[in-house]
Amino acid sequence: MTQEVRRAAPVVQPLPSLIPVPGAHPLKIFHVNDSTDDQVLFQAACKAGNVPFNWQVTDSAEKAIAYLKALVELAREVPVAWPDLILLDVVMPAVSGLEVLRFIRGTAELKHLLVVVLTGALDPQCEQQSMRLGANLFLAKPTPFREVVDLARALYQLVRHMRETEGVARGLRVIGDLTTEV
């Protein structure tokens, strides 16, 4: 490792326009993706878009679960810095990213974490399963760099909005670019 939504009757509220600014408080992101190229691409997009994320990355579902287990154990002794966002790929060798999602949603100390599935697996069943397991958002990996920069900015805005309004604690889910009460 290196440095660093269930559907109900919608109550539609557009997200505010929060633009990342120099010197803004960085948010902690845990990126689980077996592709180093994807990891580096997303970090470069954040830099190009002036998106202040502090990165923790891993290249397998097994390592992600081990890291999260270690955080849970450590939190029993001392305060820990939980990730503000887990960016999760689904298609990985050996163990699927969906197992990481199952582990997160099945662990009381982790249930509050915001999980965005960002994957190249565009099968509708994969999206349905991700959402059923508790993903906050399912997104296809963009390919043009400009779209990756835009995605990084949108994710930053989403996390800032959720933190500022304490939406996760109030039971808001994110569907597309809208928030929905559940």
N, C-alpha and C positions, 0 to 999 in steps of 0.2 A: 504494500500500500504506500502511496505517496501523498503529498499534501493535496494538500487540497486543490370518482366522486360517486349510494343507492338512489334510484330515481323515485320521485314522488311528484305530487301535483306541484308544478314549478311556480316559484315566486321569483320572477325574473328581475334581476338587478344587474345592470352593467357594471363591470369593474371600473374603478376610477383609473385615470391615466396617471400612473406613477412612472416617472422617467428616472432611470438610474442616474445618479449624479456623482461626480468625483467626491471622494471622501465619505460617501454614504456607508453606513454600517454594513459590513459584509455578512452575508447569510451563509450558513454551513450547508453544503451539499455533499451527499454520499452517492457517488456514481458507481453503479454495478453494471459492468459491461465487459465482455471478454475481448472486445476489440480495442486495442491501444489506439488505433487510428481514430475511432469514434471518441474516445476519451480526450485525446489531444485536440481533435477538431472542435469539440464542444468547449473546451477550455480556451482555445484560440478565439472562438466566436464570442465568448464572454469578455475576453480582453478587447476585441474589436468593438463590441457594443457597450463597453464601459459598464459591465455588469459585475458588481462586487460579490462574487461567490468565493468562499474558501472551500477548497476541494479535498475530499477524501475519496480515493478510488480503489476499486478492487476488480479483478478480472474473472471472478467465478462466484456462483451462488453459494458454494460451500464456504468460501472465504468471507462473503458478506454475512452469512448466518453466524459464523464464528466471531466476527467483529461485533455484531449486534449482541450476541450472548455475552461477550466480554464487557460491553457497555452496561448491560443489565446488571451483571455481577458487580462491576465497579460502582454503579449507582447505589448499591446497597451500603456502601462504605463512605462514599464521598459524592458531592455533586458532580454531574457530568454535563458536557456540552452535547446535547442531542442534536442530530442533524435537523435543519429546518426543512429539508427536502431530500427524499430518496429518489433518485433518477434511476429507473430499473429497466434493463433490457430483459426480454423473455427468452429469446433463443440463445442458449449457451451450451457448451458441451457438458456432458455428464448430468448436471442438475439444472432444471429450468429456473428462470427468474421467478416463475410463479411459486416455487417452493419458498423463496425469500419472502414473497408477499404473504403466503400462508403463515409463515413463522412470525412475521410482523403483526398480522391481525390476530394471531393466536397467543400473543404474549402481552399481558396486561400493561407492562411498562412501555411497550412500543406502539400500542394501538393508536395513540394520538398523532403519530408521525404522518406527514403528508407524503404519499407515494404516487409518483407519476411514472407510468409505464411508457417508455420511449423505445419503440422497437421497429424493426423492419418486417416483422411478422404481421401482415395485413389481413389475415384470415379473420372474418367476423366472429368465429368461435373463440379465437384468442382474445379478442376484445371483450366478448361477453363473459368469458371465464375470468379475465382480469378484473372486470367490474364486479362480478359476483364474489370474488375473493376479497374485494375491498379496496381496489385501486381508486385513488381520487380522480385520476384522469388517465386516459389512454391516448397516446399520440403516435403517429407514424414518423419515423426518422425522416427529416427533410434532407435533400441532397445538395441543393445549391447553398453555398456558404452564406449568402445574404439571408436565406430562410433560416439557417441555423442561428445566425445572430438575432433575427427577429424572435425566434423561439426562446432563446436565452433571455431576451428582454421580457417577453411575456411571462416566462416562468418566474423571473425575479419579481415582476409586478404582482403576480398571483400570490407568491409567498409573502411578500410585504403586506399585501391587502389582507390575507388570512391572519397574519400575525397582528396587524393593527386593529382589526375588528374582532379578533379572537374567534373567527368564524369556525375553526375546527372544533373548538370547545363548545360552541353553540349549536353544533350539528348541521353546519352548512356543507354541502357537497358542491363540487365544481363540475359542471358539464359543459364542455366546449369553453366558450368565453363568458358563460353565465353562471351565477350562483343560484343554488336551489336549496330551499329549506327541506329537511327531512325529519 
